[in-house]
Amino acid sequence: MKLNATPRLHAVMKEKGWTQARLAEESGVTQGSISRFDKNSRHGIGTFFLLQRRSA
């Protein structure tokens, strides 16, 4: 299943005042991974849940 999580990701980052670097630190993935995730328009649901769980 693919979904477009980028708008929600941007909303959460803005709400928390986080940069991509901070999200990477909080979620335990590299900033490069966050950047690639951000640039793709559709994402595997597993990646989305990983980021959500680690940054909640």
GUZABA-970598 format. One record per residue: residue number from 1; chain; x, y, z of N, C-alpha, C in turn; residue in one letter. Coordinates in steps of 0.2 Angstrom, whole numbers, padded with zeros to 4 digits, m for minus. Layout:
<sites>
+-----+--------+-------+-------+-------+-------+-------+-------+-------+-------+-------+--------+
: num : chaine :   n_X :   n_Y :   n_Z :  ca_X :  ca_Y :  ca_Z :   c_X :   c_Y :   c_Z : residu :
+-----+--------+-------+-------+-------+-------+-------+-------+-------+-------+-------+--------+
: NUM :      A :     X :     Y :     Z :     X :     Y :     Z :     X :     Y :     Z :      a :
...
+-----+--------+-------+-------+-------+-------+-------+-------+-------+-------+-------+--------+
</sites>
This chain:
<sites>
+-----+--------+-------+-------+-------+-------+-------+-------+-------+-------+-------+--------+
: num : chaine :   n_X :   n_Y :   n_Z :  ca_X :  ca_Y :  ca_Z :   c_X :   c_Y :   c_Z : residu :
+-----+--------+-------+-------+-------+-------+-------+-------+-------+-------+-------+--------+
:   1 :      A :  0004 : m0006 :  0000 :  0000 :  0000 :  0000 :  0004 :  0006 :  0000 :      m :
:   2 :      A :  0003 :  0011 : m0004 :  0007 :  0017 : m0004 :  0002 :  0023 : m0002 :      k :
:   3 :      A :  0005 :  0028 :  0001 :  0001 :  0034 :  0003 :  0005 :  0040 :  0003 :      l :
:   4 :      A :  0002 :  0046 :  0002 :  0005 :  0052 :  0002 :  0005 :  0055 :  0009 :      n :
:   5 :      A :  0011 :  0054 :  0012 :  0012 :  0056 :  0019 :  0015 :  0063 :  0019 :      a :
:   6 :      A :  0018 :  0066 :  0014 :  0022 :  0072 :  0014 :  0018 :  0078 :  0017 :      t :
:   7 :      A :  0012 :  0079 :  0015 :  0009 :  0085 :  0018 :  0008 :  0084 :  0026 :      p :
:   8 :      A :  0007 :  0078 :  0028 :  0006 :  0077 :  0035 :  0013 :  0078 :  0039 :      r :
:   9 :      A :  0018 :  0075 :  0036 :  0025 :  0076 :  0038 :  0026 :  0083 :  0039 :      l :
:  10 :      A :  0025 :  0087 :  0034 :  0027 :  0094 :  0035 :  0023 :  0098 :  0040 :      h :
:  11 :      A :  0016 :  0096 :  0041 :  0012 :  0099 :  0046 :  0015 :  0097 :  0053 :      a :
:  12 :      A :  0017 :  0091 :  0054 :  0019 :  0089 :  0061 :  0026 :  0092 :  0062 :      v :
:  13 :      A :  0030 :  0093 :  0057 :  0037 :  0096 :  0058 :  0036 :  0103 :  0060 :      m :
:  14 :      A :  0031 :  0107 :  0056 :  0030 :  0114 :  0058 :  0027 :  0114 :  0065 :      k :
:  15 :      A :  0022 :  0110 :  0067 :  0019 :  0110 :  0073 :  0024 :  0110 :  0079 :      e :
:  16 :      A :  0029 :  0105 :  0078 :  0034 :  0104 :  0083 :  0040 :  0109 :  0082 :      k :
:  17 :      A :  0040 :  0112 :  0077 :  0046 :  0117 :  0076 :  0052 :  0113 :  0074 :      g :
:  18 :      A :  0052 :  0107 :  0071 :  0057 :  0103 :  0069 :  0060 :  0104 :  0062 :      w :
:  19 :      A :  0066 :  0103 :  0061 :  0069 :  0103 :  0055 :  0070 :  0095 :  0053 :      t :
:  20 :      A :  0072 :  0094 :  0047 :  0073 :  0087 :  0045 :  0078 :  0084 :  0049 :      q :
:  21 :      A :  0083 :  0088 :  0051 :  0089 :  0085 :  0055 :  0086 :  0083 :  0062 :      a :
:  22 :      A :  0082 :  0087 :  0065 :  0079 :  0085 :  0071 :  0074 :  0079 :  0071 :      r :
:  23 :      A :  0070 :  0079 :  0066 :  0066 :  0073 :  0065 :  0070 :  0067 :  0064 :      l :
:  24 :      A :  0076 :  0067 :  0060 :  0080 :  0062 :  0060 :  0083 :  0059 :  0066 :      a :
:  25 :      A :  0085 :  0064 :  0070 :  0088 :  0063 :  0077 :  0082 :  0059 :  0081 :      e :
:  26 :      A :  0076 :  0062 :  0081 :  0071 :  0059 :  0086 :  0069 :  0053 :  0083 :      e :
:  27 :      A :  0069 :  0051 :  0077 :  0066 :  0045 :  0074 :  0071 :  0040 :  0073 :      s :
:  28 :      A :  0078 :  0042 :  0074 :  0083 :  0037 :  0074 :  0085 :  0034 :  0067 :      g :
:  29 :      A :  0084 :  0039 :  0062 :  0086 :  0037 :  0055 :  0090 :  0043 :  0053 :      v :
:  30 :      A :  0093 :  0042 :  0047 :  0098 :  0048 :  0045 :  0094 :  0054 :  0042 :      t :
:  31 :      A :  0097 :  0059 :  0042 :  0094 :  0065 :  0039 :  0093 :  0064 :  0031 :      q :
:  32 :      A :  0098 :  0061 :  0028 :  0097 :  0059 :  0021 :  0091 :  0055 :  0020 :      g :
:  33 :      A :  0089 :  0050 :  0024 :  0083 :  0046 :  0023 :  0077 :  0050 :  0024 :      s :
:  34 :      A :  0077 :  0055 :  0028 :  0071 :  0060 :  0029 :  0070 :  0064 :  0023 :      i :
:  35 :      A :  0076 :  0066 :  0020 :  0076 :  0070 :  0014 :  0073 :  0066 :  0008 :      s :
:  36 :      A :  0075 :  0060 :  0007 :  0073 :  0056 :  0002 :  0065 :  0054 :  0003 :      r :
:  37 :      A :  0063 :  0053 :  0009 :  0056 :  0052 :  0011 :  0052 :  0058 :  0009 :      f :
:  38 :      A :  0055 :  0064 :  0010 :  0051 :  0070 :  0009 :  0051 :  0072 :  0002 :      d :
:  39 :      A :  0056 :  0070 : m0002 :  0056 :  0071 : m0010 :  0051 :  0066 : m0013 :      k :
:  40 :      A :  0050 :  0060 : m0011 :  0046 :  0055 : m0014 :  0038 :  0058 : m0013 :      n :
:  41 :      A :  0034 :  0057 : m0018 :  0027 :  0059 : m0017 :  0023 :  0053 : m0014 :      s :
:  42 :      A :  0025 :  0047 : m0014 :  0021 :  0041 : m0012 :  0026 :  0037 : m0008 :      r :
:  43 :      A :  0024 :  0034 : m0002 :  0028 :  0030 :  0002 :  0025 :  0024 :  0004 :      h :
:  44 :      A :  0029 :  0019 :  0006 :  0026 :  0013 :  0008 :  0024 :  0014 :  0015 :      g :
:  45 :      A :  0019 :  0011 :  0017 :  0015 :  0012 :  0024 :  0020 :  0010 :  0030 :      i :
:  46 :      A :  0024 :  0005 :  0029 :  0029 :  0003 :  0034 :  0034 :  0009 :  0036 :      g :
:  47 :      A :  0036 :  0013 :  0031 :  0041 :  0018 :  0032 :  0037 :  0024 :  0036 :      t :
:  48 :      A :  0031 :  0025 :  0034 :  0027 :  0030 :  0037 :  0026 :  0028 :  0045 :      f :
:  49 :      A :  0024 :  0022 :  0046 :  0023 :  0020 :  0053 :  0029 :  0020 :  0057 :      f :
:  50 :      A :  0035 :  0019 :  0054 :  0041 :  0019 :  0058 :  0043 :  0026 :  0060 :      l :
:  51 :      A :  0042 :  0031 :  0056 :  0043 :  0038 :  0057 :  0038 :  0040 :  0063 :      l :
:  52 :      A :  0032 :  0038 :  0062 :  0027 :  0041 :  0066 :  0028 :  0038 :  0073 :      q :
:  53 :      A :  0030 :  0031 :  0074 :  0030 :  0028 :  0080 :  0037 :  0031 :  0084 :      r :
:  54 :      A :  0042 :  0032 :  0080 :  0048 :  0035 :  0084 :  0048 :  0042 :  0085 :      r :
:  55 :      A :  0044 :  0046 :  0082 :  0044 :  0053 :  0083 :  0038 :  0055 :  0087 :      s :
:  56 :      A :  0033 :  0051 :  0089 :  0027 :  0053 :  0093 :  0029 :  0055 :  0100 :      a :
+-----+--------+-------+-------+-------+-------+-------+-------+-------+-------+-------+--------+
</sites>
